[in-house]
Amino acid sequence: MHNRSYSYIVLLLMVFMPSYATAQEMESIPIVKPIDHIVAIVNEDVITRQELNEAIKVAIDRLQLQGMQLPDQHVLQNQVLESIVTKRVQLQSAKEVGLSVGESEVDETVQRIAQENKLSLPEFYAVLEKDGISFNKFREEIRDEMIMARLKEREVKHQVNVTEGEVDNFLRTQETSAVGNDEYRLSHILILVTENMNSSQMEQRSERAKMALAKLKEGVEFSQVAAEFSDAADASKGGIIDWRPIDQMGPKFAELLESLQPGDLTQIVQSPSGFHIFKLLGRRTQEAPTVIIDQTHPRHILIKINELTSENDAKLKINQLKERLDRGENFEELAKLYSEDSSAASGGDLGWLSPGDTVAAFEQAMNALQPGQISEPVQSQFGWHIIQVLERRSQDVSLDRRRQAARQAIRTRKADVVVQEWLRQLRDQAYVELRLDDEQ
């Protein structure tokens, strides 16, 4: 029975209890206190003690699994509650802008998680049940994470841009840097600062960072200090930054971390987002691989299916074009005259394609052709195609991949700053009332 219902029944029994009960009898009746109540209000939403307790249990299990010392109970409770508040304001913001995730998308993600753990879905359900996790609750957690990821990506997309010049500079710096392609595993503490803080507030933030560093030097576990002092979202998880290319950390941090040995602490490092303290947990070298892929140079004729052209009409038209090609008519000329694709002007030429550049139905048919061979009509989500493979080659795309990796590293670095500031603004704009003190 639900705790609130139970408390309500006990209250009714007390109200309607016969008035002739003696004082001694009354003393023998236990006073039942409600065990679930509100510990925080976030705008028009609430967080209950039961929700908080469940989240604390998850945090403790995670820290123990990582072999980390648990922080003080009061500190952990406050840290976990703040993380729930941050999550709640994100989900509320997503709802306001109409962001949602469909059932099929959640299904696909759960399926992928099971596959990554080399489990069938029934086996995965069994593991969750053994760990005391409701499958429905797990699905909702996955949905929430997907929504928050999309919300963050939406914010990043609006604010983060990477130019080709930045990519060029990044690669030049990487070539001359002693850091190379190393990846680092770190623990970190972040004491946030904002642009509108005055000198007194900045000094208070600086002193907080100094207190955290002093505790670390005294030998207090990093996870415990992170939980107590860090403003980062991963504070309750021990402040762990899992393996990340050093070039995603920025030149200032890269230079600082390069000289550290595993177990070493940095001094306090200031950046636009705040004061940082890092501990190096591990380093590994990642050699830049040579990437050679098979590419295909095709051309095609496309007849689309739309409100003006039915599937039967499109199929009839593509079959007629195939017959003309079989009679020896010129592919390029027919594509220019009849193809309903932007490539029509160039005779249907699609240039060099890499694996994954086209939809599966097109790619499968294309891969089955020899150079010079023309396919039978092929249907895809875009309509009906006739495909001809002109030539194939093996291509070294290492530079393209390096540029892609550089672009992603720059984007990640910029996104970290944008997301931190955006989360802070979301939190500041929300009405949040914490009621933990009411439990005392």
GIVENDA-V185053 format. One record per residue. N is the residue number from 0. SS is DSSP state (a for helix, b for strand, c for the rest). PSI is psi in radians with two decimals (NA if undefined). Layout:
((N SS PSI) (N SS PSI))
//
This chain:
((0 c 2.50) (1 c 2.50) (2 a -0.72) (3 a -0.73) (4 a -0.73) (5 a -0.80) (6 a -0.66) (7 a -0.71) (8 a -0.75) (9 a -0.72) (10 a -0.75) (11 a -0.74) (12 a -0.67) (13 a -0.66) (14 a -0.74) (15 c 0.22) (16 c 2.43) (17 c 2.43) (18 c -0.23) (19 c 0.18) (20 c 2.39) (21 c 2.87) (22 a -0.68) (23 a -0.73) (24 a -0.69) (25 a -0.67) (26 a -0.45) (27 c -0.16) (28 c 2.11) (29 c 2.49) (30 c 2.03) (31 c 2.08) (32 c 2.43) (33 c 2.33) (34 c -0.07) (35 c 2.27) (36 c 3.06) (37 b 2.24) (38 b -0.22) (39 b 2.59) (40 b 2.26) (41 b 1.80) (42 c -2.06) (43 c 0.21) (44 b 2.84) (45 b 2.71) (46 b 2.24) (47 b 2.84) (48 a -0.68) (49 a -0.77) (50 a -0.78) (51 a -0.78) (52 a -0.72) (53 a -0.72) (54 a -0.65) (55 a -0.73) (56 a -0.76) (57 a -0.76) (58 a -0.73) (59 a -0.79) (60 a -0.72) (61 a -0.80) (62 a -0.71) (63 a -0.66) (64 a -0.59) (65 c 0.00) (66 c 0.49) (67 c 2.59) (68 c 2.40) (69 c 2.41) (70 c 3.01) (71 c 2.44) (72 a -0.76) (73 a -0.74) (74 a -0.80) (75 a -0.74) (76 a -0.81) (77 a -0.70) (78 a -0.76) (79 a -0.71) (80 a -0.72) (81 a -0.65) (82 a -0.61) (83 a -0.71) (84 a -0.82) (85 a -0.74) (86 a -0.75) (87 a -0.73) (88 a -0.54) (89 a -0.79) (90 a -0.63) (91 a -0.71) (92 a -0.71) (93 a -0.70) (94 a -0.69) (95 a -0.63) (96 c 0.05) (97 c 0.36) (98 c 2.33) (99 c 2.93) (100 c 2.22) (101 c 2.85) (102 a -0.75) (103 a -0.61) (104 a -0.69) (105 a -0.76) (106 a -0.81) (107 a -0.69) (108 a -0.76) (109 a -0.74) (110 a -0.75) (111 a -0.71) (112 a -0.74) (113 a -0.77) (114 a -0.70) (115 a -0.49) (116 c 0.18) (117 c 0.79) (118 c 2.54) (119 c 2.90) (120 a -0.81) (121 a -0.68) (122 a -0.68) (123 a -0.75) (124 a -0.74) (125 a -0.69) (126 a -0.75) (127 a -0.78) (128 a -0.69) (129 a -0.60) (130 c 0.09) (131 c 0.44) (132 c 2.14) (133 c 2.33) (134 a -0.67) (135 a -0.70) (136 a -0.68) (137 a -0.76) (138 a -0.73) (139 a -0.65) (140 a -0.75) (141 a -0.77) (142 a -0.80) (143 a -0.77) (144 a -0.69) (145 a -0.73) (146 a -0.80) (147 a -0.65) (148 a -0.72) (149 a -0.63) (150 a -0.77) (151 a -0.75) (152 a -0.63) (153 a -0.75) (154 a -0.76) (155 a -0.74) (156 a -0.63) (157 a -0.49) (158 a -0.30) (159 c 2.21) (160 c 2.40) (161 c 2.14) (162 c 2.81) (163 a -0.58) (164 a -0.70) (165 a -0.67) (166 a -0.77) (167 a -0.84) (168 a -0.70) (169 a -0.82) (170 a -0.65) (171 a -0.76) (172 a -0.70) (173 a -0.66) (174 a -0.57) (175 a -0.06) (176 c 2.51) (177 c -0.28) (178 c -0.62) (179 c -2.38) (180 c 0.42) (181 b 2.55) (182 b 2.52) (183 b 2.51) (184 b 2.20) (185 b 2.73) (186 b 2.52) (187 b 2.71) (188 b 2.33) (189 b 2.17) (190 b 1.84) (191 b 2.53) (192 c 2.77) (193 c 2.82) (194 c -0.54) (195 c 0.13) (196 c 2.45) (197 c 3.09) (198 a -0.61) (199 a -0.75) (200 a -0.68) (201 a -0.68) (202 a -0.68) (203 a -0.71) (204 a -0.71) (205 a -0.75) (206 a -0.63) (207 a -0.72) (208 a -0.70) (209 a -0.68) (210 a -0.71) (211 a -0.78) (212 a -0.69) (213 a -0.73) (214 a -0.71) (215 a -0.72) (216 a -0.41) (217 c -0.19) (218 c 0.11) (219 c 2.43) (220 c 2.41) (221 a -0.74) (222 a -0.62) (223 a -0.74) (224 a -0.68) (225 a -0.78) (226 a -0.59) (227 a -0.64) (228 a -0.52) (229 c 2.48) (230 c 0.00) (231 c 2.69) (232 c -0.42) (233 c 0.26) (234 a -0.76) (235 a -0.14) (236 a 0.24) (237 c 0.07) (238 c 0.43) (239 b 2.26) (240 b 1.89) (241 b 3.10) (242 b 2.11) (243 b 2.34) (244 b 2.38) (245 a -0.46) (246 a -0.22) (247 a -0.13) (248 c -0.26) (249 c 2.62) (250 a -0.70) (251 a -0.83) (252 a -0.65) (253 a -0.80) (254 a -0.66) (255 a -0.78) (256 a -0.44) (257 a -0.56) (258 c -0.05) (259 c 2.66) (260 c 2.66) (261 c 2.28) (262 c -0.29) (263 c 2.60) (264 b 2.59) (265 c 2.93) (266 c -3.09) (267 c 2.25) (268 b 2.25) (269 b 2.41) (270 b 3.07) (271 c -0.45) (272 c -0.25) (273 b -2.76) (274 b 2.28) (275 b 2.57) (276 b 2.27) (277 b 2.62) (278 b 2.22) (279 b 2.11) (280 b -0.57) (281 b 2.77) (282 b 2.46) (283 b 2.58) (284 b 2.27) (285 c 1.92) (286 c 2.41) (287 c 2.02) (288 c 2.67) (289 c 2.19) (290 c 1.95) (291 b 2.20) (292 b 2.75) (293 b 2.20) (294 b 2.66) (295 b 2.43) (296 b 1.73) (297 b 2.97) (298 b 2.82) (299 b 2.89) (300 b 2.26) (301 b 2.26) (302 b 2.04) (303 b 2.66) (304 c 2.13) (305 c -2.91) (306 c -0.35) (307 c -0.41) (308 c 2.00) (309 c 2.94) (310 a -0.71) (311 a -0.73) (312 a -0.73) (313 a -0.72) (314 a -0.72) (315 a -0.74) (316 a -0.73) (317 a -0.59) (318 a -0.66) (319 a -0.68) (320 a -0.65) (321 a -0.69) (322 a -0.69) (323 a -0.68) (324 a -0.70) (325 a -0.48) (326 c 0.01) (327 c 0.14) (328 c 2.75) (329 c 2.17) (330 a -0.80) (331 a -0.75) (332 a -0.72) (333 a -0.67) (334 a -0.73) (335 a -0.62) (336 a -0.64) (337 a -0.34) (338 c 2.33) (339 c 0.99) (340 c 2.69) (341 a -0.31) (342 a -0.07) (343 a -0.69) (344 a -0.50) (345 a 0.44) (346 c 0.46) (347 c 0.10) (348 b 2.17) (349 b 0.03) (350 b -2.93) (351 b 2.18) (352 b 2.41) (353 c 2.82) (354 c 2.31) (355 c -0.10) (356 c -0.38) (357 c 3.00) (358 c 2.76) (359 a -0.77) (360 a -0.73) (361 a -0.83) (362 a -0.71) (363 a -0.79) (364 a -0.71) (365 a -0.74) (366 a -0.37) (367 c -0.12) (368 c 2.59) (369 c 2.71) (370 c 2.27) (371 c -0.34) (372 c 2.53) (373 b 2.36) (374 c 2.86) (375 c 2.88) (376 c 2.37) (377 b 2.28) (378 b 2.38) (379 b -3.07) (380 c -0.26) (381 c -0.30) (382 b -2.57) (383 b 2.34) (384 b 2.66) (385 b 2.27) (386 b 2.43) (387 b 2.27) (388 b 2.17) (389 b -0.78) (390 b 2.89) (391 b 2.74) (392 b 2.79) (393 b 2.25) (394 b 2.33) (395 b 1.95) (396 c 0.41) (397 a -0.75) (398 a -0.75) (399 a -0.75) (400 a -0.66) (401 a -0.69) (402 a -0.69) (403 a -0.75) (404 a -0.68) (405 a -0.77) (406 a -0.73) (407 a -0.68) (408 a -0.78) (409 a -0.76) (410 a -0.76) (411 a -0.74) (412 a -0.81) (413 a -0.69) (414 a -0.65) (415 a -0.78) (416 a -0.78) (417 a -0.80) (418 a -0.71) (419 a -0.80) (420 a -0.71) (421 a -0.75) (422 a -0.69) (423 a -0.75) (424 a -0.72) (425 a -0.80) (426 a -0.74) (427 a -0.60) (428 a -0.29) (429 c 2.63) (430 c 2.01) (431 b 2.18) (432 b 1.98) (433 b 2.35) (434 c 0.40) (435 a -0.59) (436 a -0.44) (437 a -0.28) (438 a -0.25) (439 c NA))
//
